[in-house]
């Protein structure tokens, strides 16, 4: 039995690694979705210009780089900034704002899981 003075264990062998993997997977999926979304966005909304495509590619590269740097404590904060930048990219095209909302919610859930597991 654990007393009230002992922290609750998550049951994971390496909670830090599990949480890092969650963050990295979230960012890697975000990078992939951003890159795969370029062509459908161009087809649906013909007003997607070079600046918007450049922003999407830049954000995808940033997400991929951050996915590889999740061992660094600041990477979680940078991931949060990335979500804000994606929301701002919505000024270039409305569909980028929609993707920003979706991934901000996913990232918020990842931060919640991190807080619950690591305390």
MARBA-120772 format. One record per atom (N, C-alpha, C): atom name; y, x, z. Coordinates in nm, 3 decimals. Example, Ala and Ser with C-alpha at 12.3 -4.5 7.8 and 13.67 -1.06 7.14 Angstrom:
BEGIN
<node><atom>N</atom><v>-0.569</v><u>1.319</u><w>0.780</w></node>
<node><atom>CA</atom><v>-0.450</v><u>1.230</u><w>0.780</w></node>
<node><atom>C</atom><v>-0.330</v><u>1.320</u><w>0.780</w></node>
<node><atom>N</atom><v>-0.225</v><u>1.285</u><w>0.708</w></node>
<node><atom>CA</atom><v>-0.106</v><u>1.367</u><w>0.714</w></node>
<node><atom>C</atom><v>0.003</v><u>1.290</u><w>0.787</w></node>
This chain:
BEGIN
<node><atom>N</atom><v>-0.119</v><u>0.084</u><w>0.000</w></node>
<node><atom>CA</atom><v>0.000</v><u>0.000</u><w>0.000</w></node>
<node><atom>C</atom><v>0.124</v><u>0.088</u><w>0.000</w></node>
<node><atom>N</atom><v>0.220</v><u>0.044</u><w>-0.075</w></node>
<node><atom>CA</atom><v>0.346</v><u>0.117</u><w>-0.076</w></node>
<node><atom>C</atom><v>0.446</v><u>0.045</u><w>0.012</w></node>
<node><atom>N</atom><v>0.519</v><u>0.122</u><w>0.086</w></node>
<node><atom>CA</atom><v>0.620</v><u>0.064</u><w>0.174</w></node>
<node><atom>C</atom><v>0.751</v><u>0.047</u><w>0.100</w></node>
<node><atom>N</atom><v>0.845</v><u>-0.017</u><w>0.164</w></node>
<node><atom>CA</atom><v>0.974</v><u>-0.041</u><w>0.098</w></node>
<node><atom>C</atom><v>1.052</v><u>0.088</u><w>0.074</w></node>
<node><atom>N</atom><v>1.017</v><u>0.196</u><w>0.146</w></node>
<node><atom>CA</atom><v>1.090</v><u>0.322</u><w>0.130</w></node>
<node><atom>C</atom><v>1.039</v><u>0.404</u><w>0.011</w></node>
<node><atom>N</atom><v>0.922</v><u>0.370</u><w>-0.044</w></node>
<node><atom>CA</atom><v>0.868</v><u>0.444</u><w>-0.157</w></node>
<node><atom>C</atom><v>0.908</v><u>0.377</u><w>-0.288</w></node>
<node><atom>N</atom><v>0.949</v><u>0.459</u><w>-0.387</w></node>
<node><atom>CA</atom><v>0.985</v><u>0.398</u><w>-0.516</w></node>
<node><atom>C</atom><v>0.863</v><u>0.341</u><w>-0.587</w></node>
<node><atom>N</atom><v>0.884</v><u>0.235</u><w>-0.660</w></node>
<node><atom>CA</atom><v>0.776</v><u>0.171</u><w>-0.735</w></node>
<node><atom>C</atom><v>0.739</v><u>0.258</u><w>-0.854</w></node>
<node><atom>N</atom><v>0.612</v><u>0.286</u><w>-0.870</w></node>
<node><atom>CA</atom><v>0.566</v><u>0.367</u><w>-0.982</w></node>
<node><atom>C</atom><v>0.546</v><u>0.279</u><w>-1.103</w></node>
<node><atom>N</atom><v>0.575</v><u>0.335</u><w>-1.221</w></node>
<node><atom>CA</atom><v>0.564</v><u>0.257</u><w>-1.344</w></node>
<node><atom>C</atom><v>0.420</v><u>0.247</u><w>-1.393</w></node>
<node><atom>N</atom><v>0.333</v><u>0.335</u><w>-1.350</w></node>
<node><atom>CA</atom><v>0.196</v><u>0.336</u><w>-1.398</w></node>
<node><atom>C</atom><v>0.178</v><u>0.424</u><w>-1.520</w></node>
<node><atom>N</atom><v>0.286</v><u>0.479</u><w>-1.571</w></node>
<node><atom>CA</atom><v>0.279</v><u>0.568</u><w>-1.687</w></node>
<node><atom>C</atom><v>0.253</v><u>0.711</u><w>-1.641</w></node>
<node><atom>N</atom><v>0.178</v><u>0.786</u><w>-1.718</w></node>
<node><atom>CA</atom><v>0.151</v><u>0.926</u><w>-1.681</w></node>
<node><atom>C</atom><v>0.279</v><u>1.008</u><w>-1.679</w></node>
<node><atom>N</atom><v>0.360</v><u>0.991</u><w>-1.783</w></node>
<node><atom>CA</atom><v>0.486</v><u>1.065</u><w>-1.794</w></node>
<node><atom>C</atom><v>0.596</v><u>0.968</u><w>-1.833</w></node>
<node><atom>N</atom><v>0.660</v><u>0.905</u><w>-1.735</w></node>
<node><atom>CA</atom><v>0.762</v><u>0.804</u><w>-1.766</w></node>
<node><atom>C</atom><v>0.878</v><u>0.858</u><w>-1.849</w></node>
<node><atom>N</atom><v>0.920</v><u>0.980</u><w>-1.820</w></node>
<node><atom>CA</atom><v>1.031</v><u>1.041</u><w>-1.897</w></node>
<node><atom>C</atom><v>0.996</v><u>1.049</u><w>-2.045</w></node>
<node><atom>N</atom><v>0.877</v><u>1.096</u><w>-2.073</w></node>
<node><atom>CA</atom><v>0.833</v><u>1.111</u><w>-2.212</w></node>
<node><atom>C</atom><v>0.820</v><u>0.976</u><w>-2.280</w></node>
<node><atom>N</atom><v>0.769</v><u>0.878</u><w>-2.209</w></node>
<node><atom>CA</atom><v>0.754</v><u>0.744</u><w>-2.265</w></node>
<node><atom>C</atom><v>0.889</v><u>0.684</u><w>-2.302</w></node>
<node><atom>N</atom><v>0.987</v><u>0.701</u><w>-2.216</w></node>
<node><atom>CA</atom><v>1.120</v><u>0.647</u><w>-2.241</w></node>
<node><atom>C</atom><v>1.186</v><u>0.722</u><w>-2.357</w></node>
<node><atom>N</atom><v>1.171</v><u>0.853</u><w>-2.361</w></node>
<node><atom>CA</atom><v>1.225</v><u>0.931</u><w>-2.474</w></node>
<node><atom>C</atom><v>1.163</v><u>0.886</u><w>-2.605</w></node>
<node><atom>N</atom><v>1.033</v><u>0.861</u><w>-2.602</w></node>
<node><atom>CA</atom><v>0.964</v><u>0.815</u><w>-2.723</w></node>
<node><atom>C</atom><v>1.017</v><u>0.679</u><w>-2.768</w></node>
<node><atom>N</atom><v>1.044</v><u>0.591</u><w>-2.673</w></node>
<node><atom>CA</atom><v>1.100</v><u>0.461</u><w>-2.706</w></node>
<node><atom>C</atom><v>1.236</v><u>0.477</u><w>-2.774</w></node>
<node><atom>N</atom><v>1.321</v><u>0.560</u><w>-2.718</w></node>
<node><atom>CA</atom><v>1.453</v><u>0.583</u><w>-2.777</w></node>
<node><atom>C</atom><v>1.443</v><u>0.646</u><w>-2.915</w></node>
<node><atom>N</atom><v>1.356</v><u>0.745</u><w>-2.930</w></node>
<node><atom>CA</atom><v>1.339</v><u>0.812</u><w>-3.059</w></node>
<node><atom>C</atom><v>1.284</v><u>0.716</u><w>-3.163</w></node>
<node><atom>N</atom><v>1.187</v><u>0.635</u><w>-3.125</w></node>
<node><atom>CA</atom><v>1.129</v><u>0.540</u><w>-3.220</w></node>
<node><atom>C</atom><v>1.233</v><u>0.435</u><w>-3.262</w></node>
<node><atom>N</atom><v>1.313</v><u>0.390</u><w>-3.168</w></node>
<node><atom>CA</atom><v>1.417</v><u>0.293</u><w>-3.200</w></node>
<node><atom>C</atom><v>1.515</v><u>0.350</u><w>-3.301</w></node>
<node><atom>N</atom><v>1.559</v><u>0.473</u><w>-3.278</w></node>
<node><atom>CA</atom><v>1.655</v><u>0.536</u><w>-3.370</w></node>
<node><atom>C</atom><v>1.592</v><u>0.569</u><w>-3.505</w></node>
<node><atom>N</atom><v>1.466</v><u>0.609</u><w>-3.505</w></node>
<node><atom>CA</atom><v>1.399</v><u>0.640</u><w>-3.631</w></node>
<node><atom>C</atom><v>1.382</v><u>0.513</u><w>-3.716</w></node>
<node><atom>N</atom><v>1.346</v><u>0.404</u><w>-3.653</w></node>
<node><atom>CA</atom><v>1.333</v><u>0.277</u><w>-3.725</w></node>
<node><atom>C</atom><v>1.470</v><u>0.233</u><w>-3.777</w></node>
<node><atom>N</atom><v>1.573</v><u>0.253</u><w>-3.697</w></node>
<node><atom>CA</atom><v>1.708</v><u>0.218</u><w>-3.741</w></node>
<node><atom>C</atom><v>1.748</v><u>0.299</u><w>-3.864</w></node>
<node><atom>N</atom><v>1.718</v><u>0.428</u><w>-3.863</w></node>
<node><atom>CA</atom><v>1.750</v><u>0.512</u><w>-3.979</w></node>
<node><atom>C</atom><v>1.678</v><u>0.464</u><w>-4.103</w></node>
<node><atom>N</atom><v>1.551</v><u>0.433</u><w>-4.088</w></node>
<node><atom>CA</atom><v>1.471</v><u>0.386</u><w>-4.201</w></node>
<node><atom>C</atom><v>1.524</v><u>0.253</u><w>-4.256</w></node>
<node><atom>N</atom><v>1.554</v><u>0.160</u><w>-4.167</w></node>
<node><atom>CA</atom><v>1.605</v><u>0.029</u><w>-4.209</w></node>
<node><atom>C</atom><v>1.740</v><u>0.045</u><w>-4.280</w></node>
<node><atom>N</atom><v>1.825</v><u>0.130</u><w>-4.228</w></node>
<node><atom>CA</atom><v>1.955</v><u>0.150</u><w>-4.292</w></node>
<node><atom>C</atom><v>1.939</v><u>0.203</u><w>-4.434</w></node>
<node><atom>N</atom><v>1.851</v><u>0.300</u><w>-4.451</w></node>
<node><atom>CA</atom><v>1.831</v><u>0.355</u><w>-4.585</w></node>
<node><atom>C</atom><v>1.767</v><u>0.253</u><w>-4.679</w></node>
<node><atom>N</atom><v>1.672</v><u>0.177</u><w>-4.630</w></node>
<node><atom>CA</atom><v>1.606</v><u>0.077</u><w>-4.713</w></node>
<node><atom>C</atom><v>1.696</v><u>-0.044</u><w>-4.742</w></node>
<node><atom>N</atom><v>1.799</v><u>-0.062</u><w>-4.663</w></node>
<node><atom>CA</atom><v>1.886</v><u>-0.178</u><w>-4.681</w></node>
<node><atom>C</atom><v>1.992</v><u>-0.157</u><w>-4.789</w></node>
<node><atom>N</atom><v>2.011</v><u>-0.035</u><w>-4.834</w></node>
<node><atom>CA</atom><v>2.119</v><u>-0.009</u><w>-4.929</w></node>
<node><atom>C</atom><v>2.103</v><u>-0.092</u><w>-5.057</w></node>
<node><atom>N</atom><v>1.988</v><u>-0.085</u><w>-5.119</w></node>
<node><atom>CA</atom><v>1.971</v><u>-0.156</u><w>-5.246</w></node>
<node><atom>C</atom><v>1.978</v><u>-0.308</u><w>-5.231</w></node>
<node><atom>N</atom><v>1.910</v><u>-0.369</u><w>-5.135</w></node>
<node><atom>CA</atom><v>1.925</v><u>-0.515</u><w>-5.121</w></node>
<node><atom>C</atom><v>2.070</v><u>-0.557</u><w>-5.093</w></node>
<node><atom>N</atom><v>2.142</v><u>-0.478</u><w>-5.015</w></node>
<node><atom>CA</atom><v>2.281</v><u>-0.511</u><w>-4.988</w></node>
<node><atom>C</atom><v>2.362</v><u>-0.504</u><w>-5.118</w></node>
<node><atom>N</atom><v>2.334</v><u>-0.404</u><w>-5.200</w></node>
<node><atom>CA</atom><v>2.404</v><u>-0.392</u><w>-5.328</w></node>
<node><atom>C</atom><v>2.373</v><u>-0.510</u><w>-5.419</w></node>
<node><atom>N</atom><v>2.249</v><u>-0.557</u><w>-5.416</w></node>
<node><atom>CA</atom><v>2.210</v><u>-0.668</u><w>-5.503</w></node>
<node><atom>C</atom><v>2.272</v><u>-0.799</u><w>-5.454</w></node>
<node><atom>N</atom><v>2.267</v><u>-0.822</u><w>-5.322</w></node>
<node><atom>CA</atom><v>2.318</v><u>-0.948</u><w>-5.265</w></node>
<node><atom>C</atom><v>2.471</v><u>-0.950</u><w>-5.268</w></node>
<node><atom>N</atom><v>2.532</v><u>-0.841</u><w>-5.226</w></node>
<node><atom>CA</atom><v>2.678</v><u>-0.836</u><w>-5.221</w></node>
<node><atom>C</atom><v>2.728</v><u>-0.725</u><w>-5.310</w></node>
<node><atom>N</atom><v>2.768</v><u>-0.758</u><w>-5.429</w></node>
<node><atom>CA</atom><v>2.806</v><u>-0.658</u><w>-5.528</w></node>
<node><atom>C</atom><v>2.928</v><u>-0.576</u><w>-5.487</w></node>
<node><atom>N</atom><v>2.996</v><u>-0.615</u><w>-5.381</w></node>
<node><atom>CA</atom><v>3.116</v><u>-0.543</u><w>-5.340</w></node>
<node><atom>C</atom><v>3.088</v><u>-0.422</u><w>-5.250</w></node>
<node><atom>N</atom><v>2.964</v><u>-0.382</u><w>-5.238</w></node>
<node><atom>CA</atom><v>2.929</v><u>-0.264</u><w>-5.158</w></node>
<node><atom>C</atom><v>2.970</v><u>-0.140</u><w>-5.236</w></node>
<node><atom>N</atom><v>3.075</v><u>-0.074</u><w>-5.189</w></node>
<node><atom>CA</atom><v>3.130</v><u>0.040</u><w>-5.260</w></node>
<node><atom>C</atom><v>3.073</v><u>0.172</u><w>-5.212</w></node>
<node><atom>N</atom><v>3.125</v><u>0.279</u><w>-5.269</w></node>
<node><atom>CA</atom><v>3.080</v><u>0.413</u><w>-5.235</w></node>
<node><atom>C</atom><v>3.103</v><u>0.449</u><w>-5.090</w></node>
<node><atom>N</atom><v>3.216</v><u>0.401</u><w>-5.034</w></node>
<node><atom>CA</atom><v>3.245</v><u>0.430</u><w>-4.893</w></node>
<node><atom>C</atom><v>3.140</v><u>0.366</u><w>-4.802</w></node>
<node><atom>N</atom><v>3.102</v><u>0.243</u><w>-4.834</w></node>
<node><atom>CA</atom><v>3.003</v><u>0.174</u><w>-4.752</w></node>
<node><atom>C</atom><v>2.867</v><u>0.242</u><w>-4.764</w></node>
<node><atom>N</atom><v>2.829</v><u>0.281</u><w>-4.886</w></node>
<node><atom>CA</atom><v>2.701</v><u>0.350</u><w>-4.904</w></node>
<node><atom>C</atom><v>2.702</v><u>0.483</u><w>-4.830</w></node>
<node><atom>N</atom><v>2.814</v><u>0.555</u><w>-4.840</w></node>
<node><atom>CA</atom><v>2.827</v><u>0.682</u><w>-4.767</w></node>
<node><atom>C</atom><v>2.817</v><u>0.662</u><w>-4.617</w></node>
<node><atom>N</atom><v>2.878</v><u>0.554</u><w>-4.568</w></node>
<node><atom>CA</atom><v>2.872</v><u>0.526</u><w>-4.424</w></node>
<node><atom>C</atom><v>2.730</v><u>0.495</u><w>-4.381</w></node>
<node><atom>N</atom><v>2.658</v><u>0.417</u><w>-4.462</w></node>
<node><atom>CA</atom><v>2.520</v><u>0.383</u><w>-4.429</w></node>
<node><atom>C</atom><v>2.434</v><u>0.508</u><w>-4.426</w></node>
<node><atom>N</atom><v>2.447</v><u>0.593</u><w>-4.528</w></node>
<node><atom>CA</atom><v>2.368</v><u>0.716</u><w>-4.533</w></node>
<node><atom>C</atom><v>2.404</v><u>0.806</u><w>-4.415</w></node>
<node><atom>N</atom><v>2.533</v><u>0.819</u><w>-4.386</w></node>
<node><atom>CA</atom><v>2.576</v><u>0.901</u><w>-4.273</w></node>
<node><atom>C</atom><v>2.522</v><u>0.850</u><w>-4.140</w></node>
<node><atom>N</atom><v>2.526</v><u>0.719</u><w>-4.121</w></node>
<node><atom>CA</atom><v>2.473</v><u>0.661</u><w>-3.997</w></node>
<node><atom>C</atom><v>2.321</v><u>0.679</u><w>-3.988</w></node>
<node><atom>N</atom><v>2.253</v><u>0.668</u><w>-4.102</w></node>
<node><atom>CA</atom><v>2.107</v><u>0.687</u><w>-4.103</w></node>
<node><atom>C</atom><v>2.073</v><u>0.831</u><w>-4.067</w></node>
<node><atom>N</atom><v>2.147</v><u>0.926</u><w>-4.123</w></node>
<node><atom>CA</atom><v>2.122</v><u>1.068</u><w>-4.090</w></node>
<node><atom>C</atom><v>2.151</v><u>1.093</u><w>-3.942</w></node>
<node><atom>N</atom><v>2.260</v><u>1.038</u><w>-3.892</w></node>
<node><atom>CA</atom><v>2.292</v><u>1.054</u><w>-3.750</w></node>
<node><atom>C</atom><v>2.184</v><u>0.995</u><w>-3.661</w></node>
<node><atom>N</atom><v>2.132</v><u>0.878</u><w>-3.698</w></node>
<node><atom>CA</atom><v>2.024</v><u>0.816</u><w>-3.620</w></node>
<node><atom>C</atom><v>1.899</v><u>0.904</u><w>-3.622</w></node>
<node><atom>N</atom><v>1.867</v><u>0.961</u><w>-3.737</w></node>
<node><atom>CA</atom><v>1.749</v><u>1.047</u><w>-3.747</w></node>
<node><atom>C</atom><v>1.766</v><u>1.174</u><w>-3.663</w></node>
<node><atom>N</atom><v>1.886</v><u>1.232</u><w>-3.667</w></node>
<node><atom>CA</atom><v>1.912</v><u>1.353</u><w>-3.587</w></node>
<node><atom>C</atom><v>1.903</v><u>1.321</u><w>-3.439</w></node>
<node><atom>N</atom><v>1.962</v><u>1.210</u><w>-3.398</w></node>
<node><atom>CA</atom><v>1.956</v><u>1.171</u><w>-3.256</w></node>
<node><atom>C</atom><v>1.813</v><u>1.140</u><w>-3.213</w></node>
<node><atom>N</atom><v>1.733</v><u>1.086</u><w>-3.303</w></node>
<node><atom>CA</atom><v>1.593</v><u>1.057</u><w>-3.269</w></node>
<node><atom>C</atom><v>1.521</v><u>1.186</u><w>-3.232</w></node>
<node><atom>N</atom><v>1.555</v><u>1.293</u><w>-3.298</w></node>
<node><atom>CA</atom><v>1.493</v><u>1.422</u><w>-3.268</w></node>
<node><atom>C</atom><v>1.552</v><u>1.492</u><w>-3.147</w></node>
<node><atom>N</atom><v>1.662</v><u>1.441</u><w>-3.095</w></node>
<node><atom>CA</atom><v>1.730</v><u>1.508</u><w>-2.983</w></node>
<node><atom>C</atom><v>1.724</v><u>1.426</u><w>-2.854</w></node>
<node><atom>N</atom><v>1.628</v><u>1.336</u><w>-2.844</w></node>
<node><atom>CA</atom><v>1.623</v><u>1.248</u><w>-2.727</w></node>
<node><atom>C</atom><v>1.590</v><u>1.322</u><w>-2.597</w></node>
<node><atom>N</atom><v>1.553</v><u>1.448</u><w>-2.605</w></node>
<node><atom>CA</atom><v>1.531</v><u>1.525</u><w>-2.481</w></node>
<node><atom>C</atom><v>1.663</v><u>1.558</u><w>-2.410</w></node>
<node><atom>N</atom><v>1.769</v><u>1.556</u><w>-2.486</w></node>
<node><atom>CA</atom><v>1.900</v><u>1.586</u><w>-2.429</w></node>
<node><atom>C</atom><v>1.952</v><u>1.461</u><w>-2.357</w></node>
<node><atom>N</atom><v>2.008</v><u>1.478</u><w>-2.237</w></node>
<node><atom>CA</atom><v>2.055</v><u>1.361</u><w>-2.163</w></node>
<node><atom>C</atom><v>2.169</v><u>1.287</u><w>-2.233</w></node>
<node><atom>N</atom><v>2.251</v><u>1.358</u><w>-2.309</w></node>
<node><atom>CA</atom><v>2.364</v><u>1.295</u><w>-2.376</w></node>
<node><atom>C</atom><v>2.322</v><u>1.213</u><w>-2.498</w></node>
<node><atom>N</atom><v>2.199</v><u>1.229</u><w>-2.545</w></node>
<node><atom>CA</atom><v>2.154</v><u>1.159</u><w>-2.665</w></node>
<node><atom>C</atom><v>2.154</v><u>1.008</u><w>-2.647</w></node>
<node><atom>N</atom><v>2.128</v><u>0.961</u><w>-2.525</w></node>
<node><atom>CA</atom><v>2.131</v><u>0.817</u><w>-2.500</w></node>
<node><atom>C</atom><v>2.273</v><u>0.763</u><w>-2.517</w></node>
<node><atom>N</atom><v>2.371</v><u>0.838</u><w>-2.471</w></node>
<node><atom>CA</atom><v>2.511</v><u>0.797</u><w>-2.486</w></node>
<node><atom>C</atom><v>2.550</v><u>0.802</u><w>-2.634</w></node>
<node><atom>N</atom><v>2.505</v><u>0.905</u><w>-2.703</w></node>
<node><atom>CA</atom><v>2.535</v><u>0.916</u><w>-2.846</w></node>
<node><atom>C</atom><v>2.470</v><u>0.802</u><w>-2.924</w></node>
<node><atom>N</atom><v>2.351</v><u>0.760</u><w>-2.883</w></node>
<node><atom>CA</atom><v>2.287</v><u>0.645</u><w>-2.946</w></node>
<node><atom>C</atom><v>2.367</v><u>0.518</u><w>-2.927</w></node>
<node><atom>N</atom><v>2.428</v><u>0.504</u><w>-2.811</w></node>
<node><atom>CA</atom><v>2.512</v><u>0.388</u><w>-2.786</w></node>
<node><atom>C</atom><v>2.637</v><u>0.392</u><w>-2.875</w></node>
<node><atom>N</atom><v>2.695</v><u>0.511</u><w>-2.890</w></node>
<node><atom>CA</atom><v>2.810</v><u>0.527</u><w>-2.979</w></node>
<node><atom>C</atom><v>2.770</v><u>0.494</u><w>-3.123</w></node>
<node><atom>N</atom><v>2.650</v><u>0.536</u><w>-3.163</w></node>
<node><atom>CA</atom><v>2.601</v><u>0.507</u><w>-3.297</w></node>
<node><atom>C</atom><v>2.598</v><u>0.356</u><w>-3.322</w></node>
<node><atom>N</atom><v>2.556</v><u>0.279</u><w>-3.223</w></node>
<node><atom>CA</atom><v>2.552</v><u>0.134</u><w>-3.240</w></node>
<node><atom>C</atom><v>2.693</v><u>0.079</u><w>-3.261</w></node>
<node><atom>N</atom><v>2.789</v><u>0.134</u><w>-3.188</w></node>
<node><atom>CA</atom><v>2.928</v><u>0.092</u><w>-3.206</w></node>
<node><atom>C</atom><v>2.980</v><u>0.127</u><w>-3.345</w></node>
<node><atom>N</atom><v>2.942</v><u>0.245</u><w>-3.394</w></node>
<node><atom>CA</atom><v>2.984</v><u>0.285</u><w>-3.529</w></node>
<node><atom>C</atom><v>2.925</v><u>0.194</u><w>-3.636</w></node>
<node><atom>N</atom><v>2.801</v><u>0.154</u><w>-3.615</w></node>
<node><atom>CA</atom><v>2.738</v><u>0.062</u><w>-3.710</w></node>
<node><atom>C</atom><v>2.809</v><u>-0.074</u><w>-3.708</w></node>
<node><atom>N</atom><v>2.849</v><u>-0.119</u><w>-3.591</w></node>
<node><atom>CA</atom><v>2.926</v><u>-0.243</u><w>-3.583</w></node>
<node><atom>C</atom><v>3.059</v><u>-0.229</u><w>-3.656</w></node>
<node><atom>N</atom><v>3.123</v><u>-0.113</u><w>-3.640</w></node>
<node><atom>CA</atom><v>3.249</v><u>-0.088</u><w>-3.711</w></node>
<node><atom>C</atom><v>3.229</v><u>-0.082</u><w>-3.862</w></node>
<node><atom>N</atom><v>3.113</v><u>-0.035</u><w>-3.905</w></node>
<node><atom>CA</atom><v>3.084</v><u>-0.032</u><w>-4.048</w></node>
<node><atom>C</atom><v>3.081</v><u>-0.172</u><w>-4.106</w></node>
<node><atom>N</atom><v>3.070</v><u>-0.270</u><w>-4.020</w></node>
<node><atom>CA</atom><v>3.078</v><u>-0.408</u><w>-4.064</w></node>
<node><atom>C</atom><v>3.211</v><u>-0.442</u><w>-4.128</w></node>
<node><atom>N</atom><v>3.312</v><u>-0.361</u><w>-4.105</w></node>
<node><atom>CA</atom><v>3.440</v><u>-0.381</u><w>-4.172</w></node>
<node><atom>C</atom><v>3.429</v><u>-0.350</u><w>-4.321</w></node>
<node><atom>N</atom><v>3.331</v><u>-0.268</u><w>-4.358</w></node>
<node><atom>CA</atom><v>3.309</v><u>-0.234</u><w>-4.499</w></node>
<node><atom>C</atom><v>3.228</v><u>-0.341</u><w>-4.571</w></node>
<node><atom>N</atom><v>3.133</v><u>-0.401</u><w>-4.499</w></node>
<node><atom>CA</atom><v>3.053</v><u>-0.509</u><w>-4.557</w></node>
<node><atom>C</atom><v>2.994</v><u>-0.590</u><w>-4.442</w></node>
<node><atom>N</atom><v>2.993</v><u>-0.722</u><w>-4.458</w></node>
<node><atom>CA</atom><v>2.948</v><u>-0.809</u><w>-4.351</w></node>
<node><atom>C</atom><v>2.803</v><u>-0.784</u><w>-4.311</w></node>
<node><atom>N</atom><v>2.719</v><u>-0.745</u><w>-4.407</w></node>
<node><atom>CA</atom><v>2.577</v><u>-0.724</u><w>-4.375</w></node>
<node><atom>C</atom><v>2.557</v><u>-0.604</u><w>-4.282</w></node>
<node><atom>N</atom><v>2.648</v><u>-0.508</u><w>-4.288</w></node>
<node><atom>CA</atom><v>2.639</v><u>-0.394</u><w>-4.196</w></node>
<node><atom>C</atom><v>2.670</v><u>-0.440</u><w>-4.054</w></node>
<node><atom>N</atom><v>2.759</v><u>-0.536</u><w>-4.040</w></node>
<node><atom>CA</atom><v>2.786</v><u>-0.591</u><w>-3.908</w></node>
<node><atom>C</atom><v>2.663</v><u>-0.663</u><w>-3.853</w></node>
<node><atom>N</atom><v>2.594</v><u>-0.737</u><w>-3.940</w></node>
<node><atom>CA</atom><v>2.472</v><u>-0.807</u><w>-3.897</w></node>
<node><atom>C</atom><v>2.367</v><u>-0.706</u><w>-3.851</w></node>
<node><atom>N</atom><v>2.348</v><u>-0.599</u><w>-3.929</w></node>
<node><atom>CA</atom><v>2.254</v><u>-0.494</u><w>-3.887</w></node>
<node><atom>C</atom><v>2.300</v><u>-0.430</u><w>-3.756</w></node>
<node><atom>N</atom><v>2.432</v><u>-0.414</u><w>-3.741</w></node>
<node><atom>CA</atom><v>2.486</v><u>-0.358</u><w>-3.618</w></node>
<node><atom>C</atom><v>2.455</v><u>-0.443</u><w>-3.496</w></node>
<node><atom>N</atom><v>2.468</v><u>-0.574</u><w>-3.511</w></node>
<node><atom>CA</atom><v>2.437</v><u>-0.665</u><w>-3.399</w></node>
<node><atom>C</atom><v>2.289</v><u>-0.657</u><w>-3.364</w></node>
<node><atom>N</atom><v>2.204</v><u>-0.659</u><w>-3.468</w></node>
<node><atom>CA</atom><v>2.059</v><u>-0.654</u><w>-3.444</w></node>
<node><atom>C</atom><v>2.022</v><u>-0.526</u><w>-3.371</w></node>
<node><atom>N</atom><v>2.068</v><u>-0.411</u><w>-3.422</w></node>
<node><atom>CA</atom><v>2.030</v><u>-0.285</u><w>-3.360</w></node>
<node><atom>C</atom><v>2.100</v><u>-0.261</u><w>-3.227</w></node>
<node><atom>N</atom><v>2.217</v><u>-0.318</u><w>-3.206</w></node>
<node><atom>CA</atom><v>2.280</v><u>-0.307</u><w>-3.075</w></node>
<node><atom>C</atom><v>2.197</v><u>-0.382</u><w>-2.971</w></node>
<node><atom>N</atom><v>2.143</v><u>-0.498</u><w>-3.010</w></node>
<node><atom>CA</atom><v>2.056</v><u>-0.572</u><w>-2.918</w></node>
<node><atom>C</atom><v>1.926</v><u>-0.495</u><w>-2.889</w></node>
<node><atom>N</atom><v>1.868</v><u>-0.436</u><w>-2.993</w></node>
<node><atom>CA</atom><v>1.745</v><u>-0.357</u><w>-2.973</w></node>
<node><atom>C</atom><v>1.774</v><u>-0.237</u><w>-2.885</w></node>
<node><atom>N</atom><v>1.886</v><u>-0.170</u><w>-2.910</w></node>
<node><atom>CA</atom><v>1.923</v><u>-0.053</u><w>-2.830</w></node>
<node><atom>C</atom><v>1.951</v><u>-0.094</u><w>-2.685</w></node>
<node><atom>N</atom><v>2.015</v><u>-0.208</u><w>-2.667</w></node>
<node><atom>CA</atom><v>2.039</v><u>-0.257</u><w>-2.532</w></node>
<node><atom>C</atom><v>1.908</v><u>-0.283</u><w>-2.458</w></node>
<node><atom>N</atom><v>1.810</v><u>-0.335</u><w>-2.528</w></node>
<node><atom>CA</atom><v>1.679</v><u>-0.357</u><w>-2.467</w></node>
<node><atom>C</atom><v>1.613</v><u>-0.223</u><w>-2.431</w></node>
<node><atom>N</atom><v>1.626</v><u>-0.124</u><w>-2.520</w></node>
<node><atom>CA</atom><v>1.570</v><u>0.009</u><w>-2.490</w></node>
<node><atom>C</atom><v>1.637</v><u>0.069</u><w>-2.367</w></node>
<node><atom>N</atom><v>1.768</v><u>0.051</u><w>-2.354</w></node>
<node><atom>CA</atom><v>1.838</v><u>0.101</u><w>-2.235</w></node>
<node><atom>C</atom><v>1.792</v><u>0.027</u><w>-2.109</w></node>
<node><atom>N</atom><v>1.767</v><u>-0.102</u><w>-2.123</w></node>
<node><atom>CA</atom><v>1.716</v><u>-0.181</u><w>-2.009</w></node>
<node><atom>C</atom><v>1.578</v><u>-0.130</u><w>-1.966</w></node>
<node><atom>N</atom><v>1.490</v><u>-0.109</u><w>-2.063</w></node>
<node><atom>CA</atom><v>1.356</v><u>-0.058</u><w>-2.031</w></node>
<node><atom>C</atom><v>1.367</v><u>0.079</u><w>-1.965</w></node>
<node><atom>N</atom><v>1.456</v><u>0.163</u><w>-2.016</w></node>
<node><atom>CA</atom><v>1.476</v><u>0.296</u><w>-1.957</w></node>
<node><atom>C</atom><v>1.520</v><u>0.285</u><w>-1.811</w></node>
<node><atom>N</atom><v>1.614</v><u>0.194</u><w>-1.785</w></node>
<node><atom>CA</atom><v>1.662</v><u>0.177</u><w>-1.648</w></node>
<node><atom>C</atom><v>1.552</v><u>0.125</u><w>-1.555</w></node>
<node><atom>N</atom><v>1.471</v><u>0.032</u><w>-1.605</w></node>
<node><atom>CA</atom><v>1.363</v><u>-0.025</u><w>-1.523</w></node>
<node><atom>C</atom><v>1.258</v><u>0.081</u><w>-1.493</w></node>
<node><atom>N</atom><v>1.220</v><u>0.159</u><w>-1.593</w></node>
<node><atom>CA</atom><v>1.113</v><u>0.256</u><w>-1.574</w></node>
<node><atom>C</atom><v>1.158</v><u>0.375</u><w>-1.491</w></node>
<node><atom>N</atom><v>1.279</v><u>0.426</u><w>-1.521</w></node>
<node><atom>CA</atom><v>1.324</v><u>0.547</u><w>-1.453</w></node>
<node><atom>C</atom><v>1.403</v><u>0.519</u><w>-1.327</w></node>
<node><atom>N</atom><v>1.449</v><u>0.397</u><w>-1.312</w></node>
<node><atom>CA</atom><v>1.520</v><u>0.360</u><w>-1.191</w></node>
<node><atom>C</atom><v>1.662</v><u>0.395</u><w>-1.185</w></node>
